[in-house]
Amino acid sequence: LQSVNEHLTHYVRSLPPPMPSTVSFALPNKFDGTAEQCKGFVRQVKLYFEYQQDRFESEEKRCAFLMTLLTGRALDWASAVWDADPQLKKSVEYFLLQIQEMFEYPAGGRDISTQLIHAKQGNRTAAEYAIEFRTLAAQSGWNDVSLKAIFYNSLNIDLQTELACRRENSSFSELINLTIKIDNLMRQIPKQRSSKSNRHMSSIGDPATEQTPSEPMQLNASRLTEEERVRRRLNHLCFYSGGPGHRSNGCSLKSKNSSGVNIKNLSLLQYKSLTLPVTIRTDTLFLDLTAMIDSGAALNLINQDIVKKYNIPTQPCIPPIQIKAINDTLIDHGIHHQTKTVTLQIGLLHQESITLYVVDSPKYEVILGFPWLSIHDPDISWFQGELTHWSRFCMENCLLAQPQPCLTTSIESPDTQVKITIPSHYQDLSEVFSKTKATQLPPHRPWDCAIELLPNAMPPKSKVYPLSRMEDQAMEDYIEEALESGFIRVSTSPAAAGFFFVSKKDGGLRPCIDYRGLNNVTVKFRYPLPLVPPALEQLREATIYTKLDLRSAYNLIRIKEGDEWKTAFLTTRGHYEYQVMPYGLANAPAVFQSLINEILKDFMNKFVIAYIDILIFSKSEAEHITHVRAVLSRLLVRKILLTKI
């Protein structure tokens, strides 16, 4: 055994070492002379030769191999110069350099910077466009600030609107990622239908819009207008007689007028039920329906006519579920099917996965019963017939991270102490950084924000958005602070935009006003906004820069006197309207730009560029101090305040 072991050991040691594992490289793609492919082709060839050196015995063979990778125009050119230029056969580096000089020219005759400046998203998704933009950006050598400005201005207007108040303090990469997320969300949630004709209407009717019949045989009976119904509800007046202290079901006048009338056909279903507009989505469907909230229903239900009409996927109930009436008698043949999991969305933000049991419901499309109420536990005003607050469970599990398009507005608190470092050259102008003055109501000026409506148009009235308890407290603080500063006031306007919150990066809440309805009926103010390429051209010879951040920029402008009612918004606390220009108005950017251009008109395009913030640029430090002082002095005189320098 020892002899055999020694023999095997000697044999193993005599074996040659194993060949090192190698990585297999694919052949470079053939090159036909297309300019956009030239840079990638050259890179592939260099990598291939670098890691496959043992495959070629000489430089001449490498050059010959490179020749075989050319097709089309590139091959025609190489064939023409192959014999005339012997160096092509001796040096791969020289050969590649000649290819680049011949074929690597800017697309469309434009260099990288020009392509960046003229880039537009167009019909592409943000994700598709970001690939092209990042590719150009990587070759441009531009810094993040310039790339952010160019990228933002190259996006479609709806994305620009969404990003207007969300792109602050983000890097170029973060801005692109945020843009892609918002674009994906906007493509998942189609825009609200502009008219009832576009909305799905079921043959079983919409109980929320059914007319309550007037008293039978009642002379002079007429329906109340919506405005009158709101007035009586808010003032707790009888819907029948208009008198105080009682409701219509206990109205003595109604009893007198109704004497002798046969009302045996009156049903509780004739009274207004609590209904919500909902959206049901599957992989292939998007349905706008009406759901009734019914605490007496033991299941969440959907009308079988809807299921059949739109082929909503279902699965059998095994065993079938029996339905009993309030007197414990069996109804019909029970429930035999339920939908497969669908997405149910309520309003702008609330979304969940749910299965619904299929029943023959002649009056309602969807019924959300006790199981739904027990899970979501919303606050409901039965008097107003509205869902007023979502629960903590909904805040953590059901509310979308990113809402549909909306813009934000906020009021600064003078109590928050943030230390601002002011350079010694500008200490005497420190008042321009006052946070206390920023919370004071600005005066009316020639550039007040006017809101002109289209002919015969009225701003729509939105429903109250449900808020969590935490949001409700934040709303109370916001309203109190804005009322104290005079930025808002109590309103009696017929208009009312929705009010809700979105989360900020620091975990706080940002109040939002949904002015989409108002913007749709507003005459647009076509004031020109700055063009980015000419603005960047001015910075070529500058060596020193200062950026000034405006404090509560839009709130420095008053709403034109008489137009305040159009900015009205509705909360669970009450009805208010703005006296200063809030974020979210369609004309706000143009109005603000006109203000800045007017104030700094003799500085603009000399040493100042202004778009949202103010950029001061100079050729020397001494000149720069003079320029900055001139701008700060002008802003202080006009009561335009800053956050930092």
C-alpha positions, 0 to 999 in steps of 0.5 A: 500500500505504501508503494502504491501511495508513493506512486500516486503521489509522484504521478499527481505532482508530475501533472502540469498545473491546471489552465487558468480559467478565462473569460470568453469575450464576444466579438465586437459588433460590426460597424457600418459607419453610423456616427452614433455607434462609432464611440461604442465600436471603438470601445469594444475593439479596444477591450477585445484586443486588451483581453484577447492578446494571445489570439493575435500573433502580430499587430498586422493581424490585429489590423486585418481583424479590425478590417473584417469588422467593417461593413457598409460605408465604413468598409467602402472608406477603409478599402479605398485607403487601405493600400494608400495608407500603409500605417493602417496595416501596422497600428490598431491605435492609428486605424481606430483614430482614423475611424473616429476622425472619419465617422465620429461626428455629432448627431445631426451636426450638433456637439454634445452641449447643443444636443443637451440644450435642445433635448426634449422628452416628447412622447417618450416615458421619463425612463426612456428619455433619461437613458438618452439624457444621461448618455449625453450628460456623461459626455458633456462635462457639465456640473449637476446644477446645469444638468438639473436645469437643462433636464427639468426644462426639457421635460413635458409640461405636466412633469415640470408642474409636478416637479416644480416644488419637489426638486429642491435640494436634490442631486441630478441623479435624485431628480431623474429618479423622482421624475421617473417615479412620478411619470410612472404613477401618472401613467398608471392613474389616467387623468380624471374625465372632463365630463360625465359623458366620459364617465362609465354610467351603469344601467342600474343608476347612480344613487348619488344623483337620483332626484328625490321626488317632491311630495305627491299632489303637492302644488308649488313643490319644487327642487331646491338648488344645490346652493340652497341645499348647502345653505340650509345644511350649513345653517341647520335649517329644515330642507322642507320649510327652511325653518330652524330648530327641526329637520324635514322628517319632523316638520309640522308644515310637511305633516299638514301639507301631507295629510290625506296623501297615500305614501305607502310606496315611500322607501328608506332607499329614497333617502340619500345614502352615503356613496363614494366614487370609486375606481376598480382596476385589473390588468385590462380594466379601468372602471369608474363606479359608485359605491355605497357604504353600508354597515349592515352588509356582512360582505363587500359586494359588486353588482353582477351586471357590472361583472358580466358587462366588463368580464371582471375575472371571478372565482367560485365560492365553495361552498356558496354563501347563504344570504338572510334577511333581517327576519332570518329568512333565506334570500334567493339562492345565495352567493356563488361567485366572487371576483378575483383580487382587484385594485379599489381606489377611492379618491386621489390617494386611497388604494387597496387590493380587495375581492368582492362578492357578486350579487344581483343588486338592482340599485348599487354598483358596489357595496362596501360593507361591515368588513371594509368598515372594520378594517379601514375604520374611517370617520364618517359624518352621517349628517353631511353624508361624507367620509371625513378622515382616514384611519391610522391603518389607512395612513400606513397601508392604503395611501399612495406615496405619491399623489396625482398631480398637485402643487404645494403651498406652505406658510413659514412660521416666524417662531422657528429659529434658523441661524443664517450666516451673512458675509461681513460685506452685507451685514448692514443689509441683514434685514433682507433676510428677516423671517418675521417680515416674511410672515407679514401680508404684503401690500397690493402692487401693480404686479398682483396676481389676477385670475381671469376666467374663461367666458361663462366659466366657474371654478369647480367645488371639490369635496373635503379630502379625508385627513388622518388625526395627525394631518387634522392637527397639522391642518389646524396649525396651518390654518391658524398660522395663515389666518394670523399672518393674513395670508388667508381669510374666511371665505363665502366663495362658491368655489372650493379646491381640495386640501390635503397633505403630502409627506416631506423628506424630513418626515413633516407634512406639506399642505397642498391645494388641488387647483387643477379645476381652477387652472382648467378655466383660467385664461393663461398669462403668456409672460415669457420665461427665461430661455436656458441656453442664452442664460448659460451663455452669459456665464462663460466669462464669470469667475464668481457666483452668488445664488439668492434663495427667495423666502416664501417667494409666491407669498410675496405677491398679493392676489388681485383685489376682487379675485381672492374668492377664486382661490378658495379651498375647503377643509374639515375646519372651514372654507378659506381663500388666499390673499397672497399668491399660493403655489399651484396656480397656472399663472403663478410662475409667469406672474412671479417672473414678471415681478422679478424682471420688473424689480431687477430689470436694469441688472438683468442680463448684465450680472443677474439671471433670475428664474425661481431663484436669483443668480449673480455673476461677476468677473472679479471678487471686488466687482461681485461685492458691488453687484450683490450689494446692489441686488440686496439693496433693491430687494430690501427696498421692494420688500422681497425677502431671502432665506440665505445667501 
